[in-house]
Amino acid sequence: MEDFENKALSSYPLKPKCWYRYVDDTFVIWQHGLDNLNDFLQHLNNIHPNITFTMEIEKQNQLPFLDILVTKTEKEFSYTLFRKPTHTNRYLNAHSHHHPSQLRAIIKSLTTRSIRLTDIKSRNVELNNLTNILKLNGYPLKQIQKIIVSITENRIKPKSKTEELKRNLILPYIKGVTDTIARKFPKTQFRTIFKPHTTIHQLLRNPKDKFMEKNKGYMRFHAAIAKFLCWTNESKT
């Protein structure tokens, strides 16, 4: 893909102000007007028959890129978490049959994501929003606040030396049984990992037919770039 980008950008007379790509999403700032932008898109789609770009342009000074919603102001860009309109705010319920460490991991991962993907101005709003979402999923407010404070403080403190490698002890989680067994092993030598029971999804039969070895063949691959995200900054010259 890098060869494609080098060829595409070097062979077009007008250059974007920036071009950032992550896998199949590209963020671009374009300062040469909308007409030239459409020509540039056509230029990209004429380079290789198996690579197609689609384009999404800013709306009301906002543009989603991956999990971030970027907002343009007069002097700078601000960013916060982006959620699709179909997002349900449903996560693993706090009352489900999972080990407490797995339930805490839900809060930790969502908190870390909120901190990493928001700027300082919008961080408190996002963390308050996350707190309300976790409460709706059954998590106690006291536990949520404790973990948020802990993660926030740990990001400020310098990291300690790397801990010695421990052996993984993987156990199926049965409340009151395997968690008691795990406590018998020294924590300095073992790291206990609890896995949930077989889920309904795993029990249901796969509706898709198995791919037979004799049916293997070759087919033309069409790679579609999902989004060509563009910020327009029209030049008056």
C-alpha positions as CSV (number, residue, x, y, z in Angstrom):
1,M,0.0,0.0,0.0
2,E,2.9,2.3,0.6
3,D,4.0,1.9,-3.0
4,F,0.5,2.8,-4.1
5,E,0.5,5.9,-1.9
6,N,3.9,7.1,-3.2
7,K,2.8,6.7,-6.8
8,A,-0.6,8.4,-6.2
9,L,0.8,11.4,-4.4
10,S,3.8,11.9,-6.6
11,S,1.9,11.7,-9.9
12,Y,-0.7,14.4,-9.0
13,P,0.2,18.1,-9.2
14,L,-1.7,19.1,-6.1
15,K,-0.7,17.7,-2.8
16,P,-2.8,17.3,0.4
17,K,-1.7,19.1,3.5
18,C,-1.6,15.8,5.3
19,W,-2.2,12.2,4.5
20,Y,-2.5,9.7,7.4
21,R,-3.5,6.1,6.9
22,Y,-4.3,3.4,9.3
23,V,-5.0,0.0,7.5
24,D,-7.8,1.0,5.1
25,D,-8.8,4.4,6.6
26,T,-7.1,7.5,5.5
27,F,-7.3,11.0,7.0
28,V,-6.6,13.9,4.7
29,I,-6.5,17.7,4.9
30,W,-7.2,19.2,1.5
31,Q,-6.6,22.9,0.8
32,H,-7.2,23.1,-3.0
33,G,-11.0,23.3,-3.2
34,L,-13.8,20.7,-3.7
35,D,-13.6,20.6,-7.5
36,N,-9.9,19.6,-7.3
37,L,-10.7,17.2,-4.5
38,N,-13.1,15.2,-6.7
39,D,-10.5,15.1,-9.4
40,F,-8.0,13.8,-6.9
41,L,-10.4,11.1,-5.9
42,Q,-10.8,10.0,-9.5
43,H,-7.1,10.1,-9.9
44,L,-6.7,7.7,-6.9
45,N,-9.3,5.3,-8.4
46,N,-7.6,5.2,-11.8
47,I,-4.2,4.0,-10.5
48,H,-5.0,0.3,-9.8
49,P,-8.1,-1.7,-11.0
50,N,-8.4,-3.6,-7.7
51,I,-8.2,-0.6,-5.3
52,T,-11.2,1.7,-4.9
53,F,-11.5,4.7,-2.6
54,T,-14.7,6.2,-1.3
55,M,-14.8,9.6,0.3
56,E,-16.4,11.2,3.4
57,I,-16.1,15.0,3.8
58,E,-16.5,17.0,7.0
59,K,-20.0,18.0,8.2
60,Q,-20.4,20.9,10.5
61,N,-16.7,21.0,11.1
62,Q,-16.7,17.4,12.4
63,L,-15.3,14.3,10.9
64,P,-15.1,10.7,12.4
65,F,-11.9,8.8,12.0
66,L,-11.6,5.3,13.4
67,D,-12.9,5.6,17.0
68,I,-12.3,9.4,17.2
69,L,-14.6,12.3,16.3
70,V,-12.3,15.2,15.2
71,T,-13.7,18.7,15.5
72,K,-12.2,21.7,13.7
73,T,-12.1,25.1,15.5
74,E,-10.5,28.3,14.4
75,K,-7.1,27.6,15.9
76,E,-6.9,23.8,16.5
77,F,-8.4,20.4,16.3
78,S,-10.2,18.8,19.2
79,Y,-11.1,15.1,19.5
80,T,-13.3,12.8,21.5
81,L,-14.7,9.3,21.3
82,F,-16.9,8.6,18.3
83,R,-19.9,6.3,18.6
84,K,-22.1,5.2,15.7
85,P,-25.8,6.0,15.9
86,T,-26.5,2.3,16.2
87,H,-24.2,1.9,19.3
88,T,-26.3,0.4,22.1
89,N,-24.0,1.1,25.1
90,R,-24.4,-2.6,26.1
91,Y,-21.4,-4.3,27.6
92,L,-20.9,-7.4,29.8
93,N,-23.5,-7.1,32.6
94,A,-22.0,-6.9,36.1
95,H,-24.4,-9.6,37.3
96,S,-23.3,-12.2,34.7
97,H,-21.4,-15.3,35.8
98,H,-17.9,-14.1,35.3
99,H,-14.9,-13.8,37.7
100,P,-14.8,-10.4,39.4
101,S,-11.4,-9.7,37.7
102,Q,-13.0,-10.0,34.3
103,L,-15.8,-7.6,35.3
104,R,-13.2,-5.1,36.6
105,A,-11.4,-5.5,33.3
106,I,-14.4,-4.1,31.5
107,I,-14.3,-0.9,33.5
108,K,-10.5,-0.7,33.1
109,S,-10.4,-1.2,29.4
110,L,-13.3,1.3,28.7
111,T,-11.7,3.9,31.0
112,T,-8.3,3.5,29.4
113,R,-9.9,3.9,26.0
114,S,-11.8,7.0,27.0
115,I,-8.7,8.6,28.4
116,R,-6.5,7.8,25.4
117,L,-9.0,8.9,22.7
118,T,-10.1,12.2,24.2
119,D,-8.4,15.5,24.6
120,I,-8.2,17.2,28.0
121,K,-11.2,19.5,27.4
122,S,-13.6,16.6,26.6
123,R,-12.2,14.0,28.9
124,N,-14.3,14.7,32.0
125,V,-17.5,14.8,29.9
126,E,-16.6,11.4,28.4
127,L,-15.7,9.8,31.7
128,N,-19.0,11.0,33.2
129,N,-20.8,9.5,30.2
130,L,-18.9,6.3,30.7
131,T,-19.9,6.2,34.3
132,N,-23.5,6.5,33.5
133,I,-23.2,3.7,30.8
134,L,-21.5,1.3,33.2
135,K,-24.1,2.0,35.9
136,L,-26.8,1.0,33.3
137,N,-24.9,-2.3,32.9
138,G,-25.1,-3.0,36.6
139,Y,-21.7,-1.8,37.8
140,P,-21.6,-0.1,41.3
141,L,-20.8,3.6,41.2
142,K,-18.2,3.2,43.9
143,Q,-16.3,0.6,42.0
144,I,-16.4,2.6,38.8
145,Q,-15.1,5.8,40.4
146,K,-12.3,3.9,42.2
147,I,-11.0,2.3,39.0
148,I,-11.2,5.6,37.1
149,V,-9.2,7.4,39.8
150,S,-6.7,4.5,39.9
151,I,-6.1,4.5,36.1
152,T,-5.9,8.3,35.9
153,E,-3.2,8.4,38.7
154,N,-1.2,5.5,37.2
155,R,-0.9,7.4,33.9
156,I,0.8,10.2,35.7
157,K,3.2,8.0,37.8
158,P,6.4,6.7,36.2
159,K,6.2,3.0,35.3
160,S,8.0,0.6,37.7
161,K,10.4,-2.1,36.6
162,T,9.1,-5.0,34.6
163,E,7.8,-7.8,36.8
164,E,9.2,-11.2,36.5
165,L,7.4,-13.6,34.2
166,K,4.8,-15.8,35.8
167,R,3.2,-19.0,34.7
168,N,-0.3,-18.8,33.5
169,L,-2.9,-20.9,35.3
170,I,-6.1,-21.1,33.2
171,L,-9.2,-22.3,34.9
172,P,-12.9,-22.4,33.9
173,Y,-14.7,-20.0,36.2
174,I,-17.1,-21.7,38.7
175,K,-18.1,-19.3,41.5
176,G,-16.9,-20.5,44.8
177,V,-14.9,-23.4,43.4
178,T,-12.2,-22.5,40.9
179,D,-11.6,-19.1,42.5
180,T,-10.9,-20.9,45.8
181,I,-8.5,-23.3,44.1
182,A,-6.7,-20.4,42.5
183,R,-6.0,-18.9,45.9
184,K,-4.0,-22.0,46.8
185,F,-1.3,-21.1,44.3
186,P,1.3,-18.5,45.2
187,K,0.7,-15.2,43.4
188,T,4.4,-14.6,43.0
189,Q,4.7,-17.6,40.7
190,F,1.4,-17.9,39.0
191,R,-1.0,-15.6,37.2
192,T,-4.5,-17.0,37.3
193,I,-6.7,-16.6,34.2
194,F,-10.4,-17.5,34.4
195,K,-12.3,-18.4,31.3
196,P,-16.1,-18.4,31.1
197,H,-18.2,-21.5,30.4
198,T,-19.2,-22.5,26.9
199,T,-21.6,-19.8,25.6
200,I,-24.8,-20.3,23.7
201,H,-23.1,-18.9,20.6
202,Q,-20.5,-21.7,20.8
203,L,-23.2,-24.3,21.2
204,L,-25.1,-23.2,18.2
205,R,-24.2,-24.9,14.9
206,N,-22.3,-22.9,12.4
207,P,-24.8,-22.2,9.6
208,K,-22.1,-21.9,7.0
209,D,-20.9,-24.8,4.9
210,K,-17.4,-26.0,5.6
211,F,-15.0,-25.0,2.8
212,M,-13.9,-28.2,1.1
213,E,-10.2,-28.5,0.2
214,K,-11.0,-29.7,-3.3
215,N,-13.0,-26.6,-4.0
216,K,-10.1,-24.2,-3.5
217,G,-9.3,-22.0,-6.4
218,Y,-8.2,-18.5,-7.3
219,M,-10.3,-15.4,-7.6
220,R,-9.7,-11.8,-8.3
221,F,-9.3,-9.8,-5.2
222,H,-10.9,-6.4,-5.0
223,A,-9.6,-4.2,-2.2
224,A,-11.9,-1.4,-1.3
225,I,-10.6,1.4,0.9
226,A,-13.6,1.9,3.2
227,K,-13.1,5.6,3.8
228,F,-11.1,8.5,2.4
229,L,-11.8,11.0,5.1
230,C,-11.1,14.6,3.9
231,W,-11.0,17.9,5.7
232,T,-11.5,20.7,3.2
233,N,-9.6,24.0,3.6
234,E,-10.3,25.9,0.4
235,S,-7.6,28.2,-0.8
236,K,-8.6,31.6,-2.1
237,T,-5.7,31.8,-4.5
